[in-house]
Amino acid sequence: MLAPEVGSTNSELPDESLVQSNIIRKISGMFNRQPSQSVSDGGPSYVQFSSFHEQSETRTLGTFSGVFSPVTLSMFSALIFIRMGFIVGNAGLLVTLAQFAIAYAILVFTVMSVCAISTNGAVEGGGAYFMISRTLGPEFGGSIGTLFFLANIVNSALNITGCVEGIVTNFGPTGYLVKGLLPDSRWWEFLYCSGINMLNLVVCLIGAGLFAKTSVFVLAIVTGCLGVVVFSFFYQGFLEVPIPDQNTLIQNATFHVTANYTGLSSATLQSNIFPHYGKDYNSNGDLVTFASVFGVLFSGVTGIMAGANMSGELKNPGKAIPRGTLSACVFTLVIYLTVSFLIAATSTKELLQNDYIFMAGVSVFPASVVFGLLIASWSAALSNVIGASRVVEALAKDRIFGSFLSFIPKGTWNGNPVAAVILSAILVQLVLLIESLNVIAQLNSVLFLLSYLATNLACLGLELAGAPNFRPTFDYFTWHTAAIGLIGTIIMMFVISPVYAACSILLCVLLVMFLHFFSPSKQAQWGSISQALIFHQVRKYLLLLDSRKDHVKFWRPQMLLLVNSPRSACPLIDFINDLKKGGLFVLGHVVTDSPEENEVDPTLGTTVHWLNLVDHLKVKAFVELTVAPSVRDGLQHLMRLSGMGAMKPNTVCLGFLDADEPIDFLQSSNSSYQSVDFDNDIFPLSTQKTLQPLEYVQMMKDVLRMKKNLCLCRNFWKLKKDQKRGFTQYIDVWPVNFLHPGEHDAFDTTSLFMMQLSCIANMCKQWSKLKLRVCICDESRHSYFSINSTSQSQSDKLKHLLKTLRITAELFPVSGWTNTIEQHGNTDEYLHSVNRLILQQTEETAVTFIYLPQPPCEDSTATSYLQKIEIISRNLPPTIFVHGVNTVTSTTL
């Protein structure tokens, strides 16, 4: 009976009516699937027709209110009112303009990448996370989404801290507007921050949609306050502005220090052209540097994703995100450059370095600065909490972290992610424990830069991979813009803070590894850019791999294993995987059928099950299935067509044709390959005799005729890879042609190939503890071929050969060979004697390699030939009959 490792299965096609009903059911399922399922199950985003009206009700925001306003408010934040003096006063006008140019170059190039992704398909809730995860795949998308979530949290804390700084400076003990209205200390400021955080929480719980609808009104207020500030720069003349008491570096209780505001003056402008780095009185007098200034500057303009975060509420994200984000970048850049120039032309560096809220002291209406600062920073903080809650909600729906965030989708009320909002507010509260605004700003900048890096990386990968379906309607994106944005973000991350940058990248890598191994969403069918890039590179290198340049020094086994029933071939598949030594490994299977008689190829529905089996067995193998009238024809298909280019099988492995009952290793309780994922309908346990001895021997000859090495594998159901050392000690090699023994058997191509395979097996970690043992005849007595032997013994020659080939093996003289060889004339008795001789040596043998004689040319002797090698290998441990046709060993350097 055919062994389970070799042959084919007869595949029955499903009834035509059943196929049609399945198709109809799948199509109807597409339109009945709930919208949330498209995210959680990783499948296509099918939406039922009845949900279109509901979607139109939730998507109510246009370009101006949904993108331009929140992006502009986020990019103004607290920076425009309380840190522009810090930046210009320390970095000078030229460096400030250069830093804005660098920051906005990174932002604009990143926005181009965001626009490219957002115009390449439907964008759902989750904003930047959704776009990155659906492009880079769940592992990278989940890790970057997590860091983007943290970046929004930190940015919210940053703006709350800036808001409180403005409150204390204006209403504290030495306030610009009202003195002594509010007490001031570290813990009082923390209390104020907590109060604003709770206010944000309440607003988000009531409904973030209300804030989105009022963002235009908030922007109008902030713009009006900025207009008052700009007017003041032109209107005000010389002023002495008092330095706030918070600046303990120059203030004391004895006298009150002031600094000069000169009004528009060319001398003042000239004095502020170049950098004059001082000390930061808000960070315990730390010395200000280019990096710390850029960190503060960049943290204030990181709001380009605010519009993308509202993607779930936008009427047309593909148009709104590009137009709104780019126009907001242009608008804010013009404002920043104008304010920078006016500050440099009107205020001395002493004022700018020692009074970060000097605008309130020079404004014709100080309350406008205070009000603009409070509402701008508060709205930015609120926008970031909303964005963070939407990102973590998307992470939870996608089950990126499994059940860890399962409470978030359950905690949704009227479409508002209540649980996500509460979690975001708690994390913001923890970040508020960091006292210094400038320290928070640097951390915030690095986290946002990392998310921008991922966005540029996604677009660059898509463009370089040449994916045909990547055709964004945004016209101004190229791979050059993505590359510049990518390089710029990497450089500036380390310029701002090497420690924060290294830690964030390390955290990202750890998250990628964690999600790759443990996340339930790793099987999500979103598509991964890694697969497109791998395809691109593999194709390129396969073309470079030239079979004409093959050399024996770099030979490696490239195996084609013909499998009938994978249920009973698990140990053999596992062993051949160890034997390939980094080479090609192909699992071949033949479905015996007449392809022209069927409308659907019978292998189409089974390929995925084979791939799942490869994953389950943890082997590195490709799967090739074919349909042929016979197994022999199918094997010829596989030998000719398996592989690609120079990566084609050079060795064919067949299971042995015997009468052994197959074992189901996928369902056996004591099997290490057990799995409940493969039932008998997927992989039937074949017990039919589908091959005759003649066809089997003809298949062997076909292999050798195509100049491929041949291995026949028997008794691998006995293989125990997980057994402890001591029960098995050896890997045995028998370099003797038992059917026609000769003096030079141990030195011909087959024996050398067999020794090479056994050496490769011994090099594997699983088998490295075993000893390689070359079994040779007992030469102390008269041997069958001692008449023609030379003066040098066979043992000496074999020992020298092994040394030359660098094969560490023990020569094992086999006693009793002389008595066995004397029975060579009596075929049956001789074969049984050979079997007993081998069997006596295999008590501690894990695997045995035996010389496979050349199959006979005449078909009439095929059955007899097969019976002979069957007798030789009867009851042996896992055995491989080997016949080599090519030189695979090298003695040269």
C-alpha positions, 0 to 999 in steps of 0.5 A: 500500500502506498505510504502516506508521504507520497502520491495524490488525492482525488479531489471532488469538485462541489456541486454547481448549485452549491457554488452558486449559492455560496457566491450569492450568500457571500455577495449578500453578506457583503451588503449586510455586514455592519460597518464596525466589522470592517475594522475588527475582522480585518476584512473589506469595508463593506457597508449595508445600504441602509447604513448610508443615511446613518453615515451621512448623518455622522459625517457632517464636517466640511473642509473649513470647519473639519480640517482647516480650523482644528489644524490651525488652532492646533498649530497655533496652540500656546506657542504663538502667545507665550513661546515666540519671545523665547524662540526669537530671543534665544535663537535670533531672527535668522535661526528662527526663520531657518527653524521654521523653514525646517519645521514646515518643510518636514510638515509640508512633505509629511502632509503630502504623504498624508494627502497621498494616502488619504486620496488613495482610498476610503479613509475611516475613523482613526485618522493617521493611525487608520492610514498607517495601519492599512498601509504598513500592516497591523504590526507597524500600524499598531505600534505607530498608532500607539505612539501617535496616541501617546503623542496626542496625550503629551500634546494635550498636557503641553497645551494645558501646561501652557494655558495654566502658565498664562493664567498664573502669569496674568492672574497670579501674585504678579499678574499682568491683568489682576495681581494676587487673584490666584495663588501660585506654587507648583502644586497650585499649578498642578491643580489648575492643570487638573481642573482644565483636564477635567473640563476637557473630559466633561466637554468630550463626554458631552460630545466632541461634535459640539467642539468641532462645530464651534471650532470656526468660532474659536478660530475667529476669536484667536485670529482676532486676538492675534490681530490685536497683537500685530496692531500693537507692534505697530502702534506701541512706542517705547515701554519698560515691561516688568519681568514676572516674579516667576523668573527667579534668575534675575528677580528678587524681593528687594527690587523689581526688574524691567526690560525694554520694548523699543517699538519698531527699530532697525537697531533692535532688529539688528541686535536680534539677528543672530543667536544669543542663547541664555538660560530658561527660567522655567527649567531651573536655569537650564542653558538654552540650545538650538535643539531645545529651541527647535523642540519647543518650536516644533511642538507648537506646529505639530497639529497637521494631523488634527484634521486627519483625526476627524476623518470619521466625521468628514463628509469627503476626507479625500478632498477635505484633508489635503485642502484643509491641511495644506491651507492651514500650513500656509496660513500659520506659516505666514502668521509665524513669520510675520510675528517673528519679524515684528518681535525681533524688530521691537523687543530687546533680547533681555525682554524676550529671554526673561519674560515669555508672556511679554505680549501681554505687557506690550499689547494695547489691550492686554486682555486680548493676549490673555484671552487668545492664549487661554482659548488657543491653548485650551482648544488645542488641548481639547483637540488632542484629547479628542484625537487621542480618544479616536485613535485608541478607539480604533486600536481597540476595535482592530483588537491590536492589543487583544482583550486588553482594550476590549472595554473601550468599544463597550464603553461607547454611548451614542457614538461617543467613545466614553471609555476612550475619553476617560482613559485619555484624560487619565494619561494626560493627568499623569503627563501633567506631573512633569513640571516643565513645559519645555521638557514636555515640548521636547518629548511631544516633538519626538513622538510626533516626529516618529509618527510623521516618519512612519507616514513618510515611510509608508508612502515611500514604500508604496511608491518604491514598491510600484504597487499598481493600486497606489495611485493617489489623486493628489498630484504633488506627491512623489517619492522625493517628497516622502524621502525628504520628509523621512530623512528630515524627521529622523535627523530632527528627532535626534537633534531635539533629544537623542535620548527621547529619540532613541527611547521612542524608536526602541519602544516602537521596535519593541511594540512591533515585535510584540504585536507581530508575535502576540497581536490577534490582528496580525492576521488581518487582511489589510495588506502590508507594505512589507509584502510589496517591498519583499516582492519587489526585492525578491524579483530583483535578486532572483534575476541577479541569481544566475544559474550559470554561475553556480559553483559546487563550493556554494551548493546547498540542497533544494528539496522537492518533497512529494506529499500525498497525505500531509496528516501522516507526513508531518515528521517527514516534512519537519525533517526535510525542513532541517535537511535543506540547510537554508535552501529551497524547500517545496512541498509538492502535491498531485491531485489526480484528475482530468483538468479539462473536464472541470470548470474550477481547478480543484487545487484553488480552494486547498492552497490556503490549507496547505499554507496554514499547515506550513505555519503550524509545522513552523517549516520554511517551505513553499507549496506547489499543487498540480492536477494531472491524470496520474501521480507520475505526470504530476511529479514531472510537472512539479520537477519542471516548474517548481521554483523560479530562476536559479532557485529550482529543486535539485533533490526530489524526496519521495515517501516509500511505497509500503503496506504500513498503516498511515498515522494521523499526526494532526489528531493523535493525542501523543503527537507534537504536531497535534492541531484541531484546525485541520479536520479530515475534510481539509486533509483526508487520511489517504489509505488507498493504494494509488500507485503501483510498483511499476509507476513508482519505479518509473517515477524514480527513473524520471527523477534521475533522468532529469539529473536530480538527486533522489531520496526515498524516505521510509519509517519516518513515523518513528521519528522523535525529535523531542526525545532526550539525548541518550535514547538515540546517539547516532546518525548512521551512513551506509556507503555500500551498494547492497545490491551490487557491493563494490570496493569503490562504493564509498567514494562514488557520487552517491556516497559523497552526496549521502555523506553531505546530507548526513553532515547537513543533518548533523549541523542542525541544532536539533541533531547536533548532539548526535554523532555521525557514524559511517558504517564500514565492513569488517576488514579483519577477515576476508571480504567480498572485494578484498582480492582487488584491494590496494595496499591502503585499507578502505578505512584509511582511504575513507578516513582521509576522505572525511578529513579532506571534506571536513566532515566530522564522523566516526568510522564504525567497523561493522562486524558480521559483514563478511558472513553476510556478503558470502550469501550474496548469491542467494538473493532473498537470504542475502537481503534478509541478512543485510536487513538484520545486519543493519538492524543490529546496529540501530538500537541507538540510531535516530536516522539511517542513510542508505545507498540507493542502487540505480533503478533497473532499465527494464520495467519487468524487473521494477517490482523485484527491485522495489521488493529488494530495497523494501526488505533491506529497510524493513523495521529499520528506524527512519531511513533515507535511501539516497542516490546522487547524480551531481557532485556536491562536495568540494575540497578547494577553498 
